[in-house]
Amino acid sequence: MRLLLAPLRLARLAPPRPCPSTSSAVCGSHLFETSQCCPAALPLSCPAALSAARAARLHTGPQPTAPLRDLLAPGGAVRSVLHSLGVLNVSRARLRFAGYRLYESAADHPNYQEFFQLCQMPDTFFSWYLVTELHVWMICVRLGDDGAEGKFCRNQLITAMWEDLETRAKKLGPVSTTVRSEQLQQTNQHFQAALLGYDEGLTEDRVLAGALWRRLFSSSGRDATALEQTLAYVRRELARLDRLNRDDLLLHGRNSWGAFTAPPGG
């Protein structure tokens, strides 16, 4: 034990070595360097050494960071990283609620009678579905601009649509489960094709008009004026949805459709 402690005593009694590159002075019982000395060579008990160490930390230590509240705020660094990784900023339960509410606005709030009269569509379940499908697509276009939250909300919107279609189909009459399942599967295929056709017309009126004609109108010579009004309505609603506040859309599912016919002067 004495042999082990002997080196420690010798190290404790050894005087501190000055920095060879600078001048030295005596402070109390410690040898320390002047302001030109390297702070790392000074004893920590020396006041001058402590001052020099603090000054060095001010220049070499970590710089002050932004408040956590600013980092977590929308548009902050943390939110941006989470958003790029696909992490949802809004809870899934909230987005699910918003998706179902947005589907309700597409299924119940449009003026179906104006659509049926202008487009000369029969008042049937399938006509109702075609108009609903168009409004669901317009909401999906808007949700596509909101990242991971928008995509999740869009999926909930479509899930709500299929649940509603199945419920309404059961009320049409006694149909076997197999037949109803096949019909819904065919409807799903037509739905995917309709979305593709509408998407291709987002940047060109002629293409969108063709998709509307094939989906809502008969190709046997209906009124072209009605098609023009329908196209104008879709363009107006897409522009309105694009201006819709993100919180109203994703947090509350708020959406109100405009009039089908153009307002005076519009």
C-alpha positions in Angstrom: 0.0 0.0 0.0 2.9 2.4 0.8 4.5 1.7 -2.5 1.2 2.5 -4.3 0.7 5.8 -2.4 4.3 7.0 -2.9 3.9 8.1 -6.5 0.8 10.0 -5.6 2.6 12.0 -2.9 5.4 12.8 -5.2 2.9 14.0 -7.9 1.1 16.1 -5.3 4.3 17.7 -4.1 5.6 18.4 -7.6 5.3 22.1 -8.5 3.2 23.1 -11.5 5.1 23.7 -14.7 4.8 27.0 -16.4 3.8 27.3 -20.1 7.2 27.5 -21.9 6.0 29.9 -24.5 5.0 32.7 -22.2 6.2 34.7 -19.2 5.3 33.7 -15.6 4.4 35.4 -12.3 3.7 34.2 -8.8 0.2 34.4 -7.3 0.1 33.2 -3.7 1.7 29.8 -3.4 1.0 28.9 -7.1 3.0 29.5 -10.2 0.7 30.9 -12.9 1.0 32.5 -16.3 0.1 36.0 -17.3 -2.7 36.8 -19.7 -0.6 35.6 -22.5 -0.4 32.1 -21.1 -2.3 29.0 -22.3 -5.2 28.5 -19.8 -4.8 24.7 -19.9 -1.4 25.0 -18.2 -2.7 26.9 -15.2 -3.7 25.4 -11.8 -7.5 25.4 -11.4 -7.2 26.9 -7.9 -5.5 30.1 -9.3 -8.0 33.0 -9.7 -6.3 34.1 -12.9 -6.6 30.5 -14.3 -10.3 30.4 -13.5 -10.9 33.7 -15.3 -8.9 32.5 -18.3 -10.8 29.2 -18.4 -14.2 31.0 -18.3 -13.1 33.3 -21.1 -12.0 30.3 -23.2 -15.4 28.6 -22.7 -17.2 31.7 -23.9 -15.4 31.5 -27.2 -15.0 27.7 -27.6 -18.1 26.3 -25.8 -21.4 25.4 -27.3 -23.3 28.4 -28.7 -26.8 29.2 -27.3 -29.5 27.4 -29.1 -33.0 28.5 -30.0 -35.8 28.0 -27.4 -37.4 24.6 -27.5 -40.7 26.2 -28.1 -39.4 27.8 -31.3 -37.9 24.5 -32.4 -41.2 22.6 -31.9 -43.4 25.3 -33.5 -44.8 24.8 -37.0 -41.9 25.4 -39.4 -39.3 24.9 -36.7 -36.2 22.7 -37.0 -37.7 19.7 -35.0 -41.0 19.9 -36.9 -39.2 20.0 -40.2 -37.1 17.0 -39.4 -40.1 15.0 -38.2 -42.0 16.1 -41.3 -39.3 14.9 -43.6 -39.2 11.5 -41.8 -43.0 11.1 -42.3 -43.8 11.5 -38.6 -47.2 12.9 -38.0 -47.5 16.3 -36.2 -51.3 15.8 -35.7 -52.6 12.8 -33.8 -54.1 10.0 -35.8 -57.3 10.2 -34.0 -57.7 13.9 -34.9 -56.8 13.2 -38.5 -59.3 10.3 -38.6 -62.0 12.6 -37.3 -61.2 15.2 -39.9 -61.2 12.6 -42.7 -64.7 11.4 -41.8 -66.0 14.9 -41.5 -64.6 15.9 -44.9 -66.3 12.8 -46.4 -69.6 14.0 -44.8 -69.2 17.3 -46.6 -68.7 15.5 -49.9 -71.6 13.1 -49.4 -74.3 15.3 -48.0 -73.6 19.0 -48.6 -73.4 19.4 -52.4 -76.5 20.5 -54.2 -77.4 17.3 -55.9 -80.6 18.5 -57.4 -78.7 21.2 -59.4 -76.3 18.5 -60.6 -79.1 16.2 -61.6 -81.0 18.9 -63.5 -78.0 20.5 -65.2 -76.3 17.3 -66.2 -79.6 15.6 -67.0 -78.8 12.7 -64.6 -81.5 10.4 -63.2 -82.1 10.7 -59.5 -80.6 7.3 -58.6 -78.1 5.9 -56.2 -75.4 5.7 -58.9 -75.9 9.3 -59.9 -75.5 10.3 -56.2 -72.3 8.3 -56.1 -70.9 9.9 -59.2 -71.4 13.4 -57.8 -70.0 12.3 -54.4 -67.0 10.8 -56.2 -66.2 14.1 -57.9 -66.2 16.0 -54.6 -64.2 13.3 -52.8 -61.5 13.7 -55.5 -61.4 17.5 -55.1 -60.8 17.1 -51.4 -58.1 14.4 -52.1 -56.3 16.9 -54.4 -56.2 19.4 -51.5 -55.0 16.9 -48.9 -52.2 15.8 -51.2 -50.5 19.1 -50.5 -50.3 18.5 -46.7 -47.6 15.9 -46.4 -47.9 12.8 -44.2 -50.9 14.2 -42.3 -52.7 15.0 -45.5 -52.1 11.5 -46.9 -53.3 9.8 -43.7 -56.4 12.1 -43.6 -57.1 11.3 -47.3 -57.0 7.5 -46.6 -59.5 8.0 -43.8 -61.7 10.0 -46.1 -61.7 7.1 -48.7 -62.2 4.5 -45.9 -65.3 6.5 -44.7 -66.6 6.6 -48.3 -66.4 2.8 -48.7 -68.0 2.2 -45.4 -70.9 4.6 -46.3 -71.3 3.0 -49.7 -71.6 -0.5 -48.2 -74.2 0.8 -45.6 -76.3 2.5 -48.3 -76.0 -0.5 -50.6 -77.5 -2.8 -47.9 -80.6 -0.5 -47.8 -81.3 -0.8 -51.5 -82.7 -4.3 -51.2 -82.0 -7.9 -50.3 -78.8 -8.7 -52.1 -76.4 -11.6 -51.3 -73.1 -10.7 -49.6 -71.2 -12.2 -52.5 -73.0 -10.0 -55.1 -72.6 -6.9 -53.0 -68.9 -7.5 -52.5 -68.4 -8.0 -56.3 -70.3 -4.8 -57.0 -68.2 -2.8 -54.5 -65.1 -4.3 -56.0 -66.1 -3.1 -59.5 -67.0 0.3 -58.1 -63.5 0.5 -56.6 -61.9 -0.2 -59.9 -64.1 2.5 -61.6 -63.2 4.9 -58.7 -59.5 4.4 -59.3 -59.9 5.0 -63.0 -62.0 8.1 -62.4 -59.3 9.6 -60.0 -56.6 9.0 -62.6 -58.7 10.7 -65.3 -59.4 13.7 -63.1 -55.8 14.0 -62.0 -54.7 14.1 -65.6 -56.9 17.1 -66.1 -55.6 19.2 -63.3 -53.4 21.3 -65.5 -55.5 21.3 -68.7 -59.2 22.2 -69.0 -59.6 20.1 -72.2 -58.5 16.9 -70.5 -60.6 17.6 -67.3 -63.6 18.4 -69.4 -63.2 15.0 -71.2 -63.0 13.2 -67.8 -66.1 15.0 -66.6 -67.9 14.2 -69.9 -67.1 10.5 -69.6 -68.0 10.2 -66.0 -71.0 12.5 -65.5 -72.5 13.0 -69.0 -73.6 10.7 -71.7 -71.5 10.7 -74.9 -74.7 10.7 -77.0 -75.0 14.5 -77.4 -75.8 16.2 -74.1 -75.7 20.0 -73.7 -72.1 21.3 -74.0 -73.1 24.4 -71.9 -73.8 22.1 -68.9 -70.3 20.6 -69.3 -68.8 24.1 -69.4 -70.6 25.1 -66.2 -69.5 21.9 -64.5 -65.9 22.5 -65.4 -66.1 26.1 -64.1 -67.6 24.8 -60.8 -64.8 22.3 -60.4 -62.1 24.9 -61.1 -63.7 27.3 -58.6 -63.9 24.7 -55.9 -60.3 23.5 -56.4 -59.1 27.1 -56.0 -61.3 27.6 -52.9 -59.9 24.4 -51.3 -56.4 25.5 -52.1 -57.0 28.6 -50.0 -58.5 26.7 -47.2 -56.7 27.0 -43.9 -54.7 23.9 -43.0 -55.9 23.7 -39.4 -59.5 24.0 -40.5 -58.9 21.1 -42.9 -56.8 18.7 -40.8 -57.8 19.5 -37.3 -61.5 20.2 -37.7 -62.5 18.8 -41.2 -64.3 22.0 -42.1 -65.4 22.5 -45.6 -68.4 24.2 -47.3 -69.1 23.9 -51.0 -69.9 26.9 -53.1 -72.9 27.3 -55.4 -72.9 25.0 -58.5 -73.9 27.8 -60.8 -71.5 30.7 -61.2 -72.3 33.8 -59.1 -73.2 37.1 -60.9 -70.1 38.6 -62.3 -68.0 35.4 -61.5 
